Amino acid sequence: MLLSIDTSSRYGGVALADSGGAVAEARTWRSTANHTAQLMPAVTELLRARGIRAADLTAVAVALGPGPFSALRVGVSAAKGLAIAGGFPIFGVDTLLLEAWRYLYPTMQENRREARVPVSWLDAGRNEVAAGIFGTDGERLGEDRVASPAELLQQDAGDPWLAVYCGEAAWMRREEIAVQAGGVVMPWTPADRLWALSEMAAKRLSECESDDLSTLQPYYLRMPTIGAPRRRDLVRQGRPSSS
């Protein structure tokens, strides 16, 4: 079984999936801190519900962010610890791609005269949003951005593609997107990221791919500001997988 862990936002979750990526059991929650108190009890409950031990797992997958610094550290550290203890592969996927995953391939384009590209949004704090734009093949169409929703919508208005907005932050701001840009916003639930993470990790596992435990790191669009001047940092900290 494949264990998936997501602590990318206040909505966290864990899931167990089979070798094809189909989720067999999942738990989600909303944290008011950084998921430290909820994550491992949720993993334990999940394994107990399926009657398996951590040693029975075949791989672990983790959402890398962007997201809150402490929350991402909790998820990535737990995933690494399980992979080390169990001696099985680990997979990290950036969360902007996870949010867009279900809208990348031809099923979304059927019966449409003009294809739309997914623009995924995640909260970045300080009333700003992290945004990633993807082609239907999963490749990014530009650099990830951090800006206010109004700024992002203004930027997208000048781009040559038709956007469909997806992800947690887009769903929470669906009225704003509709009013300011007339944009299409897709429904969202915390389970969507777990489903995408499980499917993507299972695909990589079937192709005998995995990430390096020693180099896998969370994806921070900007570093934490405690004890340092506040500034935006668009340089990736770590190398999240995109396939």
N, C-alpha and C positions, 0 to 999 in steps of 0.2 A: 504493500500500500504506500501511496505517496502522501506525505503530510504537507499542507500548504499553510503558511503563516502570513497574515497581513496586519501590520500596525502602522499603516501609512497616514492615518488620520485619527480623529477621535473614535471613529468606527473601526473596531478591530475584528478579526475573525480567524478561525482555523478550520481546516477541512481535510477530510480523508478522501482520496480518489483512487480508482483502480488504475491499471496500467494504460488504459486508453484515455485517462483524464476525466472520466465521469465521476462526479462527486457522490460519494456514498453516505457521508455524514458531515455536518457542518455546525459550527457554533459562531454566533456573532454577538457583539456587545458594543455599548457606547461608554467610553472611558472619560472621566473628568480629569485624569492625570496623564500618565504616560504608558499605560497598559501593564506595568510591572505586576500589579496585584492580580490581574485577570488572566494573563497569557498562559502561564504554566498550569494553573488549575483547569483552564479550558482544554488544554492539550490532554491532561490526565483524564478528564471527563470524556473527551472524545474517544480516546483509546479504549477506555473501559466500556463505553457504549457499544463498541464493535468487538469487544473481547480479544483485543490484541495488546501486545507489549511494544514499547519503543524499539526494542531489538528486532521486532518483526517488520519494521518499516523498511522500504527499499530505497527511499529518497526523501529529501526535504526541499521545499521551495519557499522562497521568501520574497515579499514585495519590498523593493529597495527605496521607494520614495520617488519624487520628493515628498517631504513631510516634516513634522516636528522632529527636531534633533534627538531628543531623549526617546521618543516613541519608536523611531526607526532603529535606534541602537538596541532597544529591548528585543525587537523582532529579529534583527540580524544576529545578535549575540545568541539568542535562544536557538535559532536555526543552525548556527555554526556549532554550538555545543552538542546538539543532537547528532549532527553529521559526524563530528569527531568521535563521540561515544559509540555510535552505531557503525562507523566505518562505511557509510553509504554516501552517494553523490549529493551535492547541493546545487540548487539553481536559484539565481537571483534575476528578477525582472523588474524594470522600472515601472512605477505605478501609472504614469501617464499612458504608457503603452497598454497596460492592463485595462484602463478605463476605455480605451478605444478599440480593444480587441474584437468585440462582437460586431463591430461595424466596419471591419476592414475588407471583408471578402465579398464575393459576388451576390450573396443572398440579399444584401442590403440594396444592391443596384438593380435588382429585377424590377421590370415595369417602370423604370425611371428613364426619362429622356436625357437627363443630365445627371451625371454622377456627383455625389456629394462626398467631401472628405471629412473625416472625424476630427474635431478639435476638442481635445480633452482638457478639462479644468480641474485643478485641485487647489484647495485653500493654501495660501502661503503666509497667512498672518498679516497684521497691519493693514487690513482691508485690501489686500492684494491677492492675486490668483496666479498660480503657475499654469502655463498652457503649453501643450504640445500639439503639433499639426502633423497628420500622417496621411500618406498616400494609401491607396487600397491594398498595396502589397506590404504594408507595415513599415515602410521606410519613412523617416521624417522628411517633411518638405521644407524645414527650416529649423533654426535654433529654438530651443525651448525658451519661453519668455516668462518674466515675472512683472506684473503691472496691475493697475486697478482694472476692474471689469470694464469700465467705460473706455479706458485706453486700449485695451485688447480688442474690444468691439470696433473701435475706430480704426485700428490697424487692419483688422480683418476686412473691413469694408473696402479697402483699396487693393485687396489681393484678387488674383484671377480665378480662384476656385469658389465653389459653393460649399459653405460649411454646414455641418450638422454638429451641434454642441453636445458633448457627453461628459459623464463623470460626475462625481459628488458635488463639486462646486458649481457646475453648470446647472444641475438639477435644483440645487438650493437657490439659484438665482434665475430660474426660468422665466419669471415674470419680467425681470429687468432685461433679459436678453430679448424677449419677445417685444417689449415696448421700444427699446433703444435700437434694435437691429432687425426686428422681425425674424429672428433666427429660429431654427428648428432645434428643440432640446429633447433629447431622448430620456426616457425614464431611467431611474437609477435606484439600486439597492446595495447595501454592503456586500451581499452575497455575489454580486456581479464580478467583483474583483477576485474573489476566491475561485469562482468558476473559471475565469480566464487564466489565473495563475496555475491552477491544476492542469488545465488543458495544455498550456504552453510548456510547462515542465515535463509533462508526460511525452509530448512530442520530442523534446530534446533528449529525454531519457531513451526513447526508442531509436534515436539516431546516435546513441552512445556519446552524447555530449554532456558536459557538466562544467561548473565553474570551479575556480581555484580557491580553496578555503583561505589560503594565506593572503589573497589579494581582494577578495570580495568585500565591498564596502557599501554602505548606504549612499544614495544619490542625493546630495544636498545642492539645491540651486543657489543657496547662500548659506554661509556658516552661521552658527549661533552668535548672538551679539552680547552675551553676558561677559562683561569685563573688557569689551572691545568696542571701538566706534561702530555705529550702525551704518552698514553699507550693503549694497546688493552685490552678490557674487554669482555670476552666471557660469562660472567654470565648474564643470562636474567634479565632484569629489568622489572618485571611484568610477568604475566602468560598468554600468548596468547593461544586461543583455537585451538585445532587441529581436531575438529570434527564438 
